[in-house]
Amino acid sequence: MRSILILSTLLLFLYESTAQQRIKVPTLSPFTEITQEVGLTKISLSYSRPSAKGRTIFGGLVPYDQIWRTGANASTKLAFTEDVKIGGNPLESGTYALYTIPGKERWTMIIHTNTGHRSIAGDTYKQEEDALRFEVKPVSNPLTVETFTIQFTDITTNGLNVALSWENTIVKFPIEVEVDAKIEQQIAAIMENPEEVSAFNYFRAAEYYLHNKKSLDKAAEWILAGLEKSPKNFRFGLLYAKILHAKGDKQKALETIREANQWAREANNANYIGQTQLFMDEIQGN
């Protein structure tokens, strides 16, 4: 009797396990997630990507002048590790839903605080939960985009654009991040004790000032301090030559890059032999 009971229980368990199995099939609107570092901020985007499949998209599948969840299956989400400006509007760090209201001439972009909605039909969406709204102008795309695509484009130290593309429409909006003030604070704090500043920190400060068109005199001062702590550093020498060239001192820049090239040769560093030679040729060609 006990054996029969055990066997019956096992068969029931196997039946239930089999009955609970589901057939796995590809999703029609696959999920994707992208992450981009911009300045000192990490920006993440996650969304599902429907395809056109011969349908008219804007003004058809996606009606004009009605709120759209801007993707499929669930809310599209944007996340920021630092405070940003989006469409010119300040926004605190965090995770938000991205909704849109497509129009023929203007799109309304909506940054929404409630990220839990899968559908926004009926009275699910509440405008009072918006973090902000702004408008952008769509542009025509001569190339047809079959699958709904959101990308980070036009990336700089201080920001990027978010570009939405589907069918023959492209919509872009900017995200700006605060970089300069934060880096200036770091530099000021480090430079309070010059004797404790590492050669590499002098290099990074000088490099930042050069690339961001700040004081070239201060950049030159810092890279020279770095060279004092790290003599014959060909990487530092290359940067110093670039700073001198930016200051308009072509002769001294040429002398410096020749020195840096020699240091690289002494260290048998093929990468910087090539980089210093290339910049030397550039100076001489000007």
C-alpha positions as CSV (number, residue, x, y, z in Angstrom):
1,M,0.0,0.0,0.0
2,R,2.8,2.4,1.0
3,S,4.6,1.6,-2.4
4,I,1.4,2.4,-4.3
5,L,1.0,5.7,-2.5
6,I,4.6,6.7,-3.1
7,L,4.2,5.8,-6.8
8,S,1.0,7.8,-7.1
9,T,2.5,10.8,-5.5
10,L,5.5,10.7,-7.8
11,L,3.3,10.4,-10.9
12,L,1.2,13.3,-9.8
13,F,4.3,15.4,-9.2
14,L,5.7,14.5,-12.7
15,Y,2.3,15.4,-14.3
16,E,2.1,18.7,-12.6
17,S,5.7,19.6,-13.5
18,T,5.0,18.7,-17.1
19,A,1.8,20.6,-17.1
20,Q,3.5,23.8,-15.8
21,Q,6.1,23.8,-18.5
22,R,5.7,26.6,-21.1
23,I,6.7,26.7,-24.7
24,K,9.4,29.3,-25.1
25,V,9.1,31.5,-28.3
26,P,10.9,34.6,-29.4
27,T,9.3,37.9,-28.2
28,L,7.8,40.0,-31.0
29,S,9.3,43.2,-29.6
30,P,12.7,42.2,-28.1
31,F,14.0,44.0,-25.0
32,T,17.3,45.9,-25.1
33,E,19.3,47.9,-22.7
34,I,22.2,50.4,-23.4
35,T,24.4,52.3,-21.1
36,Q,26.6,55.3,-21.9
37,E,29.1,57.2,-19.8
38,V,29.0,60.9,-20.5
39,G,31.2,63.2,-18.4
40,L,31.1,61.8,-14.9
41,T,27.5,60.5,-15.3
42,K,26.2,57.1,-16.3
43,I,23.0,57.1,-18.4
44,S,21.1,53.9,-19.0
45,L,18.2,53.2,-21.3
46,S,16.0,50.1,-21.5
47,Y,13.1,49.5,-23.9
48,S,11.3,46.9,-26.1
49,R,11.6,47.2,-29.9
50,P,8.6,46.6,-32.1
51,S,8.9,46.3,-35.9
52,A,6.8,48.0,-38.6
53,K,6.0,44.8,-40.6
54,G,4.5,46.8,-43.4
55,R,2.2,48.9,-41.2
56,T,1.9,52.7,-41.2
57,I,3.5,53.7,-37.9
58,F,3.0,57.4,-37.0
59,G,-0.6,58.4,-37.7
60,G,-1.5,54.7,-37.9
61,L,-0.2,52.1,-35.4
62,V,0.9,55.0,-33.2
63,P,-1.8,57.7,-33.4
64,Y,-0.9,61.4,-33.5
65,D,-1.7,63.5,-30.5
66,Q,-2.2,60.6,-28.1
67,I,0.2,59.5,-25.4
68,W,2.5,56.6,-26.4
69,R,4.6,54.5,-24.1
70,T,7.4,54.8,-26.6
71,G,8.2,51.2,-27.2
72,A,6.3,47.9,-26.5
73,N,5.5,45.6,-23.6
74,A,6.4,48.0,-20.8
75,S,7.5,51.6,-20.1
76,T,10.8,52.7,-21.7
77,K,13.1,53.7,-18.9
78,L,15.9,56.3,-18.6
79,A,18.2,56.3,-15.6
80,F,20.9,58.8,-14.4
81,T,23.5,58.4,-11.7
82,E,23.8,62.2,-11.4
83,D,21.5,65.2,-11.8
84,V,21.1,66.2,-15.4
85,K,19.4,68.7,-17.7
86,I,17.0,67.1,-20.2
87,G,15.6,69.2,-23.0
88,G,17.0,72.2,-21.0
89,N,15.1,71.2,-17.8
90,P,16.8,70.2,-14.6
91,L,16.2,66.7,-13.5
92,E,17.4,64.8,-10.4
93,S,19.3,61.6,-10.6
94,G,17.1,58.5,-10.7
95,T,15.1,56.2,-13.0
96,Y,12.2,57.6,-15.1
97,A,9.7,56.4,-17.7
98,L,9.9,58.0,-21.1
99,Y,6.5,58.7,-22.7
100,T,5.8,60.7,-25.8
101,I,2.9,62.4,-27.6
102,P,3.8,62.2,-31.4
103,G,2.5,64.9,-33.6
104,K,2.9,65.9,-37.2
105,E,4.8,69.1,-36.4
106,R,5.8,68.7,-32.8
107,W,6.3,65.9,-30.3
108,T,5.8,66.2,-26.6
109,M,8.4,64.4,-24.6
110,I,7.3,63.3,-21.1
111,I,9.7,62.3,-18.3
112,H,7.4,60.4,-15.9
113,T,8.2,59.4,-12.3
114,N,6.1,56.2,-12.2
115,T,8.1,53.5,-13.9
116,G,5.8,50.5,-13.0
117,H,3.3,50.8,-15.8
118,R,3.2,48.2,-18.5
119,S,0.2,49.8,-20.2
120,I,-0.9,53.4,-19.9
121,A,-4.4,52.7,-21.3
122,G,-7.4,54.2,-19.5
123,D,-6.7,56.2,-16.4
124,T,-3.4,54.4,-15.6
125,Y,-1.2,57.3,-16.6
126,K,-1.5,60.4,-14.4
127,Q,-0.1,63.7,-15.6
128,E,0.5,64.9,-12.1
129,E,3.2,62.1,-11.9
130,D,5.2,63.7,-14.7
131,A,8.6,65.1,-13.7
132,L,8.6,67.4,-16.7
133,R,7.5,67.9,-20.3
134,F,9.1,69.6,-23.3
135,E,8.6,69.7,-27.0
136,V,10.8,68.8,-29.9
137,K,10.5,68.9,-33.7
138,P,10.6,65.7,-35.6
139,V,12.6,65.4,-38.8
140,S,12.1,63.3,-41.9
141,N,14.5,60.3,-42.4
142,P,15.1,59.4,-46.0
143,L,16.0,55.9,-44.9
144,T,13.2,53.6,-43.6
145,V,13.9,52.2,-40.1
146,E,12.1,48.9,-39.7
147,T,12.6,48.3,-36.0
148,F,12.0,51.0,-33.4
149,T,15.4,52.3,-32.3
150,I,16.6,54.6,-29.5
151,Q,20.3,55.6,-29.5
152,F,22.7,57.8,-27.7
153,T,24.3,60.1,-30.3
154,D,26.5,63.2,-30.6
155,I,28.4,62.4,-27.4
156,T,30.6,65.1,-25.9
157,T,32.2,65.6,-22.5
158,N,29.1,67.6,-21.4
159,G,26.2,65.7,-22.9
160,L,24.6,63.7,-25.7
161,N,21.4,63.4,-27.7
162,V,18.8,60.7,-27.4
163,A,17.6,59.9,-30.9
164,L,14.3,58.0,-31.5
165,S,14.0,56.5,-35.0
166,W,11.2,54.5,-36.6
167,E,9.7,54.3,-40.1
168,N,10.8,57.7,-41.7
169,T,10.8,59.8,-38.5
170,I,13.7,60.9,-36.3
171,V,13.2,62.7,-33.0
172,K,16.1,64.0,-30.9
173,F,16.4,65.6,-27.5
174,P,19.5,66.6,-25.5
175,I,20.7,65.5,-22.1
176,E,23.3,67.7,-20.5
177,V,25.5,66.8,-17.5
178,E,27.5,69.0,-15.1
179,V,31.2,68.3,-15.5
180,D,33.3,71.4,-15.3
181,A,32.3,72.6,-11.8
182,K,32.9,69.1,-10.4
183,I,36.3,68.7,-12.0
184,E,37.3,72.3,-10.9
185,Q,36.4,71.3,-7.3
186,Q,38.6,68.2,-7.5
187,I,41.5,70.1,-8.9
188,A,41.2,72.9,-6.3
189,A,41.1,70.3,-3.5
190,I,44.1,68.4,-4.8
191,M,46.2,71.5,-5.5
192,E,45.9,72.8,-1.9
193,N,49.0,70.6,-1.1
194,P,51.2,70.9,-4.2
195,E,54.0,68.8,-2.7
196,E,51.5,65.9,-2.4
197,V,50.1,66.1,-5.9
198,S,51.2,63.1,-8.0
199,A,52.8,63.5,-11.4
200,F,49.7,61.8,-13.0
201,N,47.3,64.3,-11.3
202,Y,49.3,67.2,-12.7
203,F,49.0,65.5,-16.1
204,R,45.3,65.0,-15.8
205,A,44.7,68.6,-14.7
206,A,46.8,70.0,-17.6
207,E,45.2,67.7,-20.1
208,Y,41.7,68.7,-19.0
209,Y,42.6,72.4,-19.3
210,L,44.0,72.0,-22.8
211,H,41.1,69.9,-24.1
212,N,38.5,72.2,-22.6
213,K,40.1,75.5,-23.7
214,K,40.9,76.8,-20.3
215,S,44.0,78.6,-19.1
216,L,46.9,77.3,-21.2
217,D,49.4,79.1,-18.8
218,K,48.0,77.0,-15.9
219,A,48.1,73.9,-18.0
220,A,51.7,74.5,-18.9
221,E,52.5,75.1,-15.2
222,W,51.0,71.8,-14.2
223,I,52.5,69.7,-16.9
224,L,56.0,71.1,-16.1
225,A,55.4,70.2,-12.4
226,G,54.4,66.7,-13.6
227,L,57.7,66.4,-15.6
228,E,59.7,67.4,-12.5
229,K,58.2,64.5,-10.7
230,S,58.4,62.2,-13.7
231,P,61.4,63.2,-15.8
232,K,61.7,62.1,-19.4
233,N,58.1,61.0,-19.4
234,F,57.3,61.0,-23.1
235,R,53.5,61.1,-22.6
236,F,53.9,64.2,-20.5
237,G,56.3,65.7,-23.1
238,L,53.8,65.1,-25.8
239,L,51.1,67.0,-23.8
240,Y,53.5,69.8,-23.1
241,A,54.3,70.2,-26.8
242,K,50.5,70.3,-27.6
243,I,50.0,73.0,-24.9
244,L,52.9,75.1,-26.3
245,H,51.5,74.7,-29.8
246,A,48.1,75.8,-28.7
247,K,49.8,78.9,-27.1
248,G,51.3,79.7,-30.4
249,D,54.9,78.9,-29.5
250,K,55.7,76.7,-32.5
251,Q,59.5,76.7,-32.0
252,K,59.4,75.6,-28.3
253,A,56.7,73.1,-29.2
254,L,58.9,71.6,-31.8
255,E,61.9,71.4,-29.4
256,T,59.7,69.8,-26.8
257,I,58.2,67.2,-29.1
258,R,61.7,66.2,-30.4
259,E,62.7,65.6,-26.8
260,A,59.6,63.6,-26.1
261,N,60.3,61.5,-29.2
262,Q,63.8,60.8,-28.0
263,W,62.5,59.8,-24.6
264,A,60.1,57.4,-26.3
265,R,62.9,55.9,-28.4
266,E,65.1,55.5,-25.3
267,A,62.2,53.6,-23.6
268,N,61.6,51.7,-26.9
269,N,57.9,52.6,-26.7
270,A,56.6,52.1,-30.2
271,N,53.2,53.7,-29.5
272,Y,54.7,57.0,-28.3
273,I,57.5,57.0,-30.8
274,G,54.6,57.0,-33.4
275,Q,52.5,59.6,-31.6
276,T,55.3,62.0,-31.0
277,Q,56.6,61.6,-34.6
278,L,53.1,62.3,-35.9
279,F,52.7,65.5,-33.9
280,M,56.2,66.6,-34.9
281,D,55.2,66.2,-38.5
282,E,52.1,68.1,-37.9
283,I,54.0,71.0,-36.3
284,Q,56.5,71.1,-39.2
285,G,53.7,70.9,-41.7
286,N,52.0,74.0,-40.4
